[in-house]
Amino acid sequence: MTYKKGDRVALVHTTDPHTELQPGDEGTVRRYDAGLSTLRVAWDSGSTLSMLLDDGDEVRSA
């Protein structure tokens, strides 16, 4: 899937054991790097955790 700046996403799953984000949390895409499969998200909760899509993180359209 391709993401563009401003798209809204919701967290499905993250492999980060230290985040307080929960499935269903929503945020706004800030940048998508297809080459690295990295999605930078400004989460509504204030978190800026990036999603590593090739490492098990998963989001869906919100």
SETI-904077 format. One record per atom (N, C-alpha, C): residue number from 1; x, y, z; chain. Coordinates in Angstrom, 3 decimals. Example, Ala and Ser with C-alpha at 12.3 -4.5 7.8 and 13.67 -1.06 7.14 Angstrom:
% residues 2
    nr          u          v          w   kette
     1     13.190     -5.690      7.800       A
     1     12.300     -4.500      7.800       A
     1     13.200     -3.300      7.800       A
     2     12.850     -2.250      7.080       A
     2     13.670     -1.060      7.140       A
     2     12.900      0.030      7.870       A
END
This chain:
% residues 62
    nr          u          v          w   kette
     1      0.842     -1.184      0.000       A
     1      0.000      0.000      0.000       A
     1      0.885      1.243      0.000       A
     2      0.393      2.305     -0.620       A
     2      1.110      3.570     -0.656       A
     2      0.402      4.570      0.246       A
     3      1.179      5.306      1.000       A
     3      0.642      6.320      1.902       A
     3      1.157      7.671      1.451       A
     4      0.366      8.714      1.685       A
     4      0.833     10.063      1.382       A
     4      0.585     10.961      2.590       A
     5      1.344     12.025      2.641       A
     5      1.249     12.964      3.744       A
     5     -0.203     13.413      3.908       A
     6     -0.673     13.369      5.136       A
     6     -2.032     13.782      5.438       A
     6     -3.027     12.642      5.545       A
     7     -2.660     11.439      5.050       A
     7     -3.545     10.283      5.195       A
     7     -3.760      9.983      6.667       A
     8     -4.952      9.528      6.988       A
     8     -5.260      9.118      8.360       A
     8     -5.132      7.601      8.452       A
     9     -4.457      7.137      9.502       A
     9     -4.269      5.712      9.724       A
     9     -4.643      5.351     11.157       A
    10     -4.914      4.066     11.349       A
    10     -5.179      3.539     12.686       A
    10     -4.229      2.365     12.916       A
    11     -3.750      2.253     14.127       A
    11     -2.826      1.179     14.481       A
    11     -3.562     -0.150     14.549       A
    12     -2.987     -1.153     13.895       A
    12     -3.484     -2.521     14.005       A
    12     -2.589     -3.284     14.979       A
    13     -1.249     -3.148     14.774       A
    13     -0.287     -3.875     15.609       A
    13      1.078     -3.190     15.518       A
    14      1.797     -3.168     16.634       A
    14      3.190     -2.728     16.629       A
    14      4.028     -3.713     17.424       A
    15      5.269     -3.883     16.997       A
    15      6.196     -4.770     17.693       A
    15      6.979     -4.030     18.775       A
    16      6.763     -2.730     18.912       A
    16      7.488     -1.928     19.904       A
    16      6.923     -2.213     21.298       A
    17      7.720     -2.819     22.182       A
    17      7.222     -3.167     23.514       A
    17      7.142     -1.980     24.470       A
    18      7.687     -0.833     24.079       A
    18      7.763      0.304     24.991       A
    18      6.724      1.384     24.728       A
    19      5.962      1.256     23.653       A
    19      4.989      2.283     23.313       A
    19      3.707      2.125     24.132       A
    20      3.031      3.237     24.334       A
    20      1.730      3.202     24.996       A
    20      0.593      3.188     23.974       A
    21      0.945      3.194     22.677       A
    21     -0.083      3.120     21.647       A
    21     -0.820      1.793     21.735       A
    22     -2.111      1.838     21.448       A
    22     -2.962      0.658     21.488       A
    22     -3.627      0.459     20.133       A
    23     -3.972     -0.770     19.769       A
    23     -4.700     -0.993     18.524       A
    23     -5.939     -0.090     18.460       A
    24     -6.129      0.531     17.305       A
    24     -7.246      1.455     17.120       A
    24     -6.849      2.912     17.253       A
    25     -5.700      3.193     17.902       A
    25     -5.235      4.580     18.002       A
    25     -5.017      5.129     16.599       A
    26     -5.373      6.396     16.400       A
    26     -5.292      7.005     15.080       A
    26     -4.240      8.100     15.015       A
    27     -3.776      8.359     13.794       A
    27     -2.793      9.405     13.573       A
    27     -2.779      9.837     12.122       A
    28     -1.918     10.817     11.838       A
    28     -1.792     11.400     10.504       A
    28     -0.411     11.100      9.949       A
    29     -0.379     10.600      8.722       A
    29      0.894     10.291      8.062       A
    29      1.661     11.585      7.819       A
    30      2.924     11.586      8.210       A
    30      3.817     12.714      7.963       A
    30      4.757     12.428      6.801       A
    31      5.161     11.141      6.649       A
    31      6.077     10.767      5.562       A
    31      6.043      9.255      5.395       A
    32      6.138      8.832      4.148       A
    32      6.226      7.409      3.834       A
    32      7.451      7.176      2.971       A
    33      8.324      6.277      3.402       A
    33      9.511      5.905      2.641       A
    33      9.307      4.471      2.158       A
    34      8.914      4.332      0.902       A
    34      8.624      3.007      0.342       A
    34      9.867      2.128      0.313       A
    35     11.029      2.717      0.070       A
    35     12.268      1.952      0.011       A
    35     12.625      1.289      1.326       A
    36     12.329      1.962      2.417       A
    36     12.613      1.428      3.755       A
    36     11.375      0.851      4.417       A
    37     10.224      0.983      3.773       A
    37      8.933      0.559      4.342       A
    37      8.727      1.169      5.722       A
    38      9.025      2.464      5.818       A
    38      8.882      3.199      7.068       A
    38      7.803      4.256      6.921       A
    39      6.911      4.295      7.886       A
    39      5.806      5.236      7.878       A
    39      5.918      6.123      9.120       A
    40      6.152      7.411      8.893       A
    40      6.227      8.356     10.017       A
    40      4.822      8.869     10.277       A
    41      4.388      8.752     11.531       A
    41      3.017      9.100     11.903       A
    41      3.033     10.055     13.090       A
    42      2.191     11.083     13.021       A
    42      1.928     11.949     14.169       A
    42      0.637     11.418     14.788       A
    43      0.789     10.635     15.834       A
    43     -0.366     10.017     16.479       A
    43     -1.159     11.059     17.261       A
    44     -2.470     10.899     17.279       A
    44     -3.339     11.847     17.985       A
    44     -3.004     11.935     19.471       A
    45     -2.425     10.883     20.023       A
    45     -2.054     10.850     21.442       A
    45     -0.817     11.691     21.734       A
    46     -0.133     12.149     20.675       A
    46      1.095     12.916     20.861       A
    46      2.343     12.117     20.547       A
    47      2.216     10.809     20.418       A
    47      3.354      9.959     20.068       A
    47      3.793     10.240     18.631       A
    48      5.080     10.064     18.373       A
    48      5.611     10.211     17.017       A
    48      6.248      8.904     16.548       A
    49      5.837      7.792     17.137       A
    49      6.392      6.494     16.792       A
    49      6.196      6.199     15.312       A
    50      7.293      5.859     14.633       A
    50      7.233      5.461     13.225       A
    50      6.890      3.983     13.138       A
    51      6.224      3.618     12.072       A
    51      5.858      2.229     11.829       A
    51      6.875      1.598     10.888       A
    52      7.415      0.458     11.281       A
    52      8.363     -0.295     10.471       A
    52      7.573     -1.435      9.833       A
    53      7.059     -1.171      8.644       A
    53      6.091     -2.068      8.029       A
    53      6.681     -3.423      7.638       A
    54      7.980     -3.511      7.401       A
    54      8.612     -4.796      7.086       A
    54      9.026     -5.562      8.341       A
    55      8.869     -4.941      9.496       A
    55      9.283     -5.573     10.752       A
    55      8.099     -5.944     11.638       A
    56      6.910     -6.015     11.063       A
    56      5.762     -6.484     11.827       A
    56      4.756     -5.436     12.255       A
    57      5.091     -4.145     12.092       A
    57      4.115     -3.102     12.418       A
    57      3.045     -3.061     11.346       A
    58      1.813     -2.760     11.742       A
    58      0.707     -2.755     10.790       A
    58     -0.282     -1.635     11.121       A
    59     -0.710     -0.934     10.087       A
    59     -1.745      0.100     10.210       A
    59     -2.797     -0.145      9.140       A
    60     -3.945      0.497      9.311       A
    60     -5.005      0.461      8.309       A
    60     -5.490      1.880      8.104       A
    61     -6.237      2.112      7.046       A
    61     -6.828      3.424      6.823       A
    61     -7.843      3.700      7.921       A
    62     -7.853      4.946      8.379       A
    62     -8.784      5.310      9.465       A
    62    -10.054      5.891      8.888       A
END
